[in-house]
Amino acid sequence: MKLAETVTFGGSGLDRAAELRGDAAMLDEALESQAGLVLPLWRGKPLMRGEAGQATLVWLPNDHPVLAEAAPVRVFLGRDDGQLRFAADISAWTPVDVDEAQIGAFLDPTLQAHPAAPNQALFRELRGAMTWLSARDAELSATAKAVLDWHRTHRFCSRCGAESVADQGGWQRVCATCGGRHFPRTDPVVIMLITHRNDVLLGRSPGWPEGMYSLLAGFVEPGETLEAAVRREVLEETQVDVGPVTYLASQPWPYPASLMFGCRGEARTRAITVDPVEIEDALWLSREELTEVFAGRHHKILPARKGAIAHFLLENWLADRLD
């Protein structure tokens, strides 16, 4: 697919400078000298300023007061225009009047202002602002969120249970007890544009906001190809039989650690039988109806969220740009 790397979170050409990860002394010196700047994240929400179309990440020197309660790990993200970039988790900080129900919602609308943060800098849910950022800032923030989430949930060695420590600029955890080395995980997920003539298959999961439908998706199982995963997931969820499958594009999706493989599949059957354990509803939608959805005029279905690969694939299917 010619436009594959224009999907959000991918294709910015970030220099990850992996050859520097093993030089702990140099990375520490960069942080001390402010040759390296740090992006703070609170519960996975990056610090940013600005509004739609012009938001930017906020980078701080390592000795900034906002970072006083940060976890010790500084994840080295790479080199951006000659500047070394790092990320730090400040989830130990507790904002005033935290609304846990809102923070745990499907899309967290709350904003957090640290008293020591620069003017107008706020912690904002990345899903709600991912299209506001430049391609480079989007890739940096997605990388930071994914790796910091992994550190927070993988403190202990999966081989012996002892606590491990960060290494290689935050890209490994090492267990001093058994010598085990652990790496950030990425879970492969297929998301499927399943078509039959002029129609596309959409579904919705329980708990999604009213009116939200999307492409079907599911995790790839061990020993399974992407093509096999597409056919299995669609059959499990809807009993629709899928024939030829082709790959279209991928998207890093740090919720918490997925790589979405966008695929196209041609349905060989149309009858839908929903598995209520998997999804709540599924339906076929014509191109004409999907046009109404994207225009916000459909009576039942809301437009797909911009920035997500589902929106990207559906938009390009409508415009006949999949080849």
N, C-alpha and C positions, 0 to 999 in steps of 0.2 A: 504494500500500500504506500503510495507516494507521500502521503501526509502523515505517515505513522508516527514520526517523532515530534509532531506538533501537539500531541496530547499533553495535558497538564502534568507537571512533575517530571517530564522527560525531555531530552533533546537539547538541553541548554549548553552542553559541551563543557561542563564543570571539570576542571583539572583536579582530580582527587588526590594527586601527589602521593600515591601509595608508597613510593620509595622513601618518604620521610617518616612514615609511621613508626619505624623501629628506632628512630633517633630521639629517645626521650629527652636527652639533655638539650638538643636543639629546640624541640617543641616547648619545653619549659622556659628556655631563654626567650623564645618568641612571645610567650605570654607575659613574661616579666618586662620585656622591653616595649610592649605594645605593638610589636611587629605582627602579633596575632591578636585578633579581636574575638569576642565571645558573644554568641546568641543565647540569651536566657530563655528557657521554656518552663512554664508552670503547668503541670499535669498535661503535658504534650502540646500546650498552646504557646506558640512563639510570640515574642515581644515585637510589636510592629506599630507603625503610625501611618495615618492616611486613610483614605476611603477608597471606594470602588474605582478601579482603573489606575490608581496612583499610590497604592500602599507600598511601603518598604519595610524590610526587617530593620530592627534596631540592634546595632552591635556595640558592645561595651568593652572597655579594658578589663583585664582580669581582676584588678583590685577595686572595681566599682562596688559601691555599697549594695546594689541589687544582688550581687553575687555572694554576699557575706554568708548566706545560709545555703549556698549551693552544695549539692553532692560533690565529692572530691573529683569525680571523673570529668575530664574535659575531652570531649570527642573531637578529634581532628577531622574536619569535613573536607579540607582541601585548600587549594590556592585559587583565589579569585582576584584577577587583575593585580597580581603581585602581593596581595594581602593574604596571610594565612587565616583561615576561618575555623572557629571552634564552636562547640555548643555545650551548655551546662544545664542541669536539671535543678530548678529551685523550688520543687514541689513541697519542701519542708516549710516554706513560708506560708502563713495562713492569712489570707486577705480578710478584711472586715466584711461581715454580712455575706458569707458564702452561701449560695443557694444550691445545695447538693442535688436537689431534684432537677433543676435546670441544667446543671453541669453534666448530669447523667442522662440527659435527653438525647434523642437521635441526632439533633443538631443543636449544640449548646449556643444560645444567643448571648450569654453573659460576657461581660468584659471585666478584667481585673486591672486595677491601677496600683502599681507598687509605689509607696510614698517616696522612694529614692530614685524612681525612674525618670528619664528625661521627659520634658514637657510633651504631652499628648501621646506618649508611648503607652500602649495597652497590650495585655495578653488577650489574644483573640483566637477562637476556634479556627483551625486551619481550613476545615471543610467549607466554612462560610466565607472565607477570604481567599481561597486558592486561586481564583481567577483575577483577583485584584493585584497580585504580585507579578513581577517580571518572571520570565522563564527561569532565570538563574536563582532568584530568591525562592521561587517555588521548589526547585530541586534541593537547594540548601536546607530549607525548612522541613521538607519531607524526609530527607536523610537524617537530619538532627532528631526529629520526632521518633523515627523508627529505631534508631540505634539507642537513644536514651530510654525508650520504652523497654527495649531488650535488656539493658543493664538493670532497670528497676525490677524486672520480673525473673532475672536469671542470676541472682547473686550467688547461688549455691551450685556446686559442682553436681552435674547429673550422674556422674560415675560413683562418687563416694559420699556426697552430701556435705562436704566441707565448704566453707565460704571461699569463693574465688576472688581474684583481684583483676582490675582492668590492666590491659597491656596493649602495645602496638597502637598507641594513639586512640584507644577506646574501641578498637576493632577486634579485640580478642579478650577473653577472660581466662586466666590461668589459675589452676588449682595447685597450691604449694604442697598439699597432702599427697595427692596421687599423680601429679604431673599432667592432669588432663587439660587440654586446650579447647576452648569453646568459642564459637563464632556466631555473629548475629544471624538469626534465621530469617529466611524469606519463604513464605508459603505460596506455591503456585496455585492460581485460581483461574479457571476459564470463565469468560463471560461471553455469551453467545448471541449473535444476531441470526436468529433462525427465521428464514423466510420461506414462503410458499406462494409462488407467483407474485401477486401484488401486495401480499400481506406480510406482516412481521409479528412474531410471537412475543408478548409481554406478560409479566407476572408481578405479583406483589407478595411480600412477606408479612406475616402477622406483626403488628406493632409499628409498621411504617405509618407516616402521616397520611391522613385521608387524601385520596386522589393520587397518591404516588405509585406509579408502576415503573418497571424497568426491565432490562433484558435479564433473562435467567442466568444464573451464575452458580459455581460450586467449586470446591477444592479438588485438585488433582490428587488421586490416590497413589501410593507407592506402586511402582511397576506399571504405570498407566501412561499412555501417550496423551497429548493434548486432544487429539481427534477422538480417542476413545472416551476421554473424560467428558467431552461435549455431548457425545451420543448418550452416555450413561446418565448424566445429570438431567438432560431434557426428558429422557424416557422415565426416569424415577419421578420427576416432578409433575409431568403432564401426560405421560404415555404417548407422546408424539415421537414417531420414528424418524431419525435423521440419517440422511445419506452422506454425500460428499461434504467434507469439512475443510476449510482453508484458514490459514492464519492471516490476521489483518494488522494488529498493532498491540503494543503492551503499555502498561502504566504502573509505575510503582504506586502502591496504595498503603500508606502507613497507618492502617486501622485494623490491627496494629502492625502487621508485618507481611503484607501480601504483594505479589506481583501479578497483576491482572493481565491475562492473555486474551485479547479480543479476537474472537474467531467468527467466521461465517459458516452456517450450516444450511443445507437445503432439506426441508422437511419432505418426507415421503407419505406422511399421513397428516390429517387435519384434526381428527377428533381429539378433544382434550378431556382427560380425567385427572383432576387435581389430587395430588397426595397432600392431605391437610396437615401432615406432620412437617412437610417440606415448605409449602407455600399456602397462601390464603386464596389466591385467585390467579387465573391465567386466561388470556384471550388473544384472538387474532385482530390486528388493526391494519386497515388498508393505508396506503400512502396518503390518500386524500384525508383520511381521519387523522393520521399522524401530523400532517401539515396543520390541521386545526389545533392539535395538541401543542405544537411548537408555537403557534400564534396565541396560545392561552385562551382559545375559544371552545375547547371541547367540554361537553357537559359532565364528564366523569373523571377524566384523567388530566393531571397537571403536567406541565412540561418537565422533562428530565433536568436534573440539576446540572448547570453548566460547570465544566471542569472535570466531571466524572467521565470515564471512558464510555459509559452507556450513552451519554449525550453525544459524545464525539462520534461514535459509530452510527447512531441513528441519524444524526445530522448529515453525515457523509453518504449514508444510504439514500436519504431523501434527495440529495444533490447529485446522486449517481457518480460519486467520486471514490468508490471503493477500490478501483483498479489502479 
